[in-house]
Amino acid sequence: MNGSSPLLEAEDSLFFRLTTSENLREFDGLHVIVEGSLAGTDRLQVEWIGRQAV
């Protein structure tokens, strides 16, 4: 979390702001898989998010 905006760091060190009406605080600091569509160069409209098995 970056303030009130969820921020995703991808494996290739790119960052994306996640756009969703869901509260994503439960995923803060976890490895996740996100499905969605790009809504700009640095925004991802989240359709689904879940924990990644590590």
TORTORDREN-992851 format. One line per field, with one value per atom (N, C-alpha, C): residue number from 1; x, z, y; atom name. Coordinates in nm, 4 decimals. Example, Ala and Ser with C-alpha at 12.3 -4.5 7.8 and 13.67 -1.06 7.14 Angstrom:
residues 2
num = 1:1:1:2:2:2
X = 1.3190:1.2300:1.3200:1.2850:1.3670:1.2900
Z = 0.7800:0.7800:0.7800:0.7080:0.7140:0.7870
Y = -0.5690:-0.4500:-0.3300:-0.2250:-0.1060:0.0030
atome = N:CA:C:N:CA:C
***
This chain:
residues 54
num = 1:1:1:2:2:2:3:3:3:4:4:4:5:5:5:6:6:6:7:7:7:8:8:8:9:9:9:10:10:10:11:11:11:12:12:12:13:13:13:14:14:14:15:15:15:16:16:16:17:17:17:18:18:18:19:19:19:20:20:20:21:21:21:22:22:22:23:23:23:24:24:24:25:25:25:26:26:26:27:27:27:28:28:28:29:29:29:30:30:30:31:31:31:32:32:32:33:33:33:34:34:34:35:35:35:36:36:36:37:37:37:38:38:38:39:39:39:40:40:40:41:41:41:42:42:42:43:43:43:44:44:44:45:45:45:46:46:46:47:47:47:48:48:48:49:49:49:50:50:50:51:51:51:52:52:52:53:53:53:54:54:54
X = 0.0854:0.0000:0.0897:0.0498:0.1205:0.0196:0.0108:-0.0955:-0.2273:-0.3199:-0.4491:-0.4566:-0.3504:-0.3505:-0.2731:-0.3359:-0.2613:-0.1604:-0.0396:0.0684:0.1254:0.1409:0.1937:0.3323:0.4297:0.5621:0.5690:0.5836:0.5902:0.7292:0.7406:0.8688:0.9805:0.9452:1.0469:1.0724:1.0340:1.0549:0.9727:0.8708:0.7777:0.6736:0.6198:0.5174:0.3868:0.2765:0.1431:0.0535:-0.0242:-0.1290:-0.2501:-0.3068:-0.4210:-0.5497:-0.6400:-0.7691:-0.8764:-0.9475:-1.0531:-1.1386:-1.2599:-1.3455:-1.3255:-1.2486:-1.2218:-1.1152:-1.1211:-1.0161:-0.9069:-0.7873:-0.6791:-0.5777:-0.6087:-0.5121:-0.4702:-0.5568:-0.5216:-0.4076:-0.3790:-0.2732:-0.1430:-0.1420:-0.0249:0.0967:0.2037:0.3282:0.3329:0.2277:0.2223:0.2533:0.2936:0.3077:0.1678:0.1274:-0.0077:-0.0058:-0.1173:-0.1438:-0.2616:-0.2478:-0.3531:-0.3952:-0.5251:-0.5797:-0.6563:-0.6402:-0.7095:-0.6712:-0.7005:-0.6668:-0.5964:-0.4986:-0.4252:-0.5179:-0.5092:-0.5906:-0.4978:-0.3886:-0.2855:-0.1502:-0.0451:0.0885:0.1254:0.0600:0.0962:-0.0247:-0.1415:-0.2619:-0.3186:-0.3617:-0.4204:-0.5575:-0.6615:-0.7984:-0.8114:-0.8243:-0.8245:-0.9586:-0.9522:-1.0707:-1.0679:-0.9473:-0.9303:-0.7924:-0.7824:-0.6532:-0.6561:-0.5428:-0.5327:-0.3887:-0.3688:-0.2338:-0.1650:-0.0364:0.0454:0.1087:0.1030:0.1698:0.3202:0.3935:0.5395:0.6105
Z = 0.0000:0.0000:0.0000:-0.0805:-0.0888:-0.0509:0.0768:0.1218:0.1094:0.0343:0.0149:-0.1192:-0.2003:-0.3328:-0.3297:-0.3689:-0.3783:-0.4931:-0.4664:-0.5640:-0.5777:-0.7014:-0.7293:-0.7894:-0.7322:-0.7928:-0.8652:-0.9966:-1.0784:-1.0688:-1.1134:-1.1076:-1.1828:-1.2868:-1.3648:-1.3105:-1.1846:-1.1123:-1.1653:-1.2476:-1.2882:-1.1783:-1.1647:-1.0644:-1.1333:-1.0771:-1.1281:-1.0126:-1.0327:-0.9375:-0.9697:-0.8670:-0.8862:-0.8653:-0.9613:-0.9552:-0.9282:-0.8158:-0.7775:-0.6683:-0.6531:-0.5443:-0.4190:-0.4316:-0.3192:-0.2268:-0.0995:-0.0045:-0.0176:-0.0582:-0.0837:0.0296:0.1445:0.2554:0.3006:0.2850:0.3270:0.2434:0.1272:0.0392:0.0547:0.1423:0.1610:0.2018:0.1253:0.1549:0.1117:0.0493:0.0067:-0.1425:-0.1822:-0.3243:-0.3755:-0.4831:-0.5355:-0.6858:-0.7349:-0.8779:-0.9047:-1.0056:-1.0375:-1.1828:-1.2049:-1.3400:-1.3599:-1.4769:-1.5047:-1.6410:-1.6623:-1.7891:-1.7635:-1.8491:-1.8358:-1.8638:-1.7791:-1.7941:-1.8054:-1.8768:-1.8918:-1.8801:-1.8774:-1.8737:-1.7366:-1.6312:-1.4959:-1.4091:-1.4701:-1.3942:-1.4443:-1.3482:-1.3802:-1.3145:-1.3963:-1.3462:-1.3032:-1.1731:-1.1173:-1.1407:-1.1969:-1.2107:-1.1051:-1.0678:-0.9676:-0.9062:-0.7755:-0.7081:-0.6061:-0.5930:-0.4964:-0.4561:-0.3449:-0.2965:-0.3896:-0.4097:-0.4897:-0.3964:-0.4324:-0.3540:-0.3747:-0.2656:-0.2758:-0.2215
Y = -0.1179:0.0000:0.1238:0.2186:0.3457:0.4533:0.4840:0.5730:0.5000:0.5544:0.4876:0.4154:0.4245:0.3612:0.2315:0.1202:-0.0046:0.0027:-0.0432:-0.0387:-0.1788:-0.2255:-0.3591:-0.3459:-0.4174:-0.4261:-0.5597:-0.5548:-0.6758:-0.7384:-0.8626:-0.9342:-0.8624:-0.7863:-0.7149:-0.5749:-0.5497:-0.4241:-0.3073:-0.3336:-0.2282:-0.2124:-0.0907:-0.0628:-0.0266:-0.0745:-0.0449:-0.0031:0.1019:0.1381:0.0522:-0.0083:-0.0967:-0.0183:-0.0293:0.0380:-0.0661:-0.0498:-0.1426:-0.0792:-0.1278:-0.0810:-0.1664:-0.2757:-0.3651:-0.3080:-0.3455:-0.3115:-0.4177:-0.3777:-0.4729:-0.4806:-0.4213:-0.4196:-0.5595:-0.6588:-0.7951:-0.8531:-0.7939:-0.8425:-0.7639:-0.6640:-0.5785:-0.6614:-0.6512:-0.7199:-0.8652:-0.9156:-1.0552:-1.0686:-1.1878:-1.2195:-1.2523:-1.1844:-1.2020:-1.2263:-1.2772:-1.2865:-1.1946:-1.1104:-1.0143:-1.0336:-1.0408:-1.0422:-0.9129:-0.8529:-0.7283:-0.6751:-0.5478:-0.4850:-0.3531:-0.3245:-0.1993:-0.0819:0.0176:0.1383:0.2585:0.2416:0.3438:0.2762:0.3534:0.2952:0.2412:0.2923:0.2487:0.2138:0.1922:0.1572:0.0248:-0.0562:-0.1857:-0.1934:-0.2093:-0.2274:-0.3729:-0.3965:-0.5315:-0.5996:-0.7191:-0.8042:-0.9143:-0.9589:-1.0635:-1.0508:-1.0790:-1.0819:-1.1954:-1.2637:-1.3725:-1.3939:-1.4628:-1.4923:-1.5899:-1.5678:-1.6577:-1.7602:-1.8868:-1.9901:-1.9760:-1.9662:-1.9517:-2.0708
atome = N:CA:C:N:CA:C:N:CA:C:N:CA:C:N:CA:C:N:CA:C:N:CA:C:N:CA:C:N:CA:C:N:CA:C:N:CA:C:N:CA:C:N:CA:C:N:CA:C:N:CA:C:N:CA:C:N:CA:C:N:CA:C:N:CA:C:N:CA:C:N:CA:C:N:CA:C:N:CA:C:N:CA:C:N:CA:C:N:CA:C:N:CA:C:N:CA:C:N:CA:C:N:CA:C:N:CA:C:N:CA:C:N:CA:C:N:CA:C:N:CA:C:N:CA:C:N:CA:C:N:CA:C:N:CA:C:N:CA:C:N:CA:C:N:CA:C:N:CA:C:N:CA:C:N:CA:C:N:CA:C:N:CA:C:N:CA:C:N:CA:C:N:CA:C:N:CA:C:N:CA:C:N:CA:C:N:CA:C
***
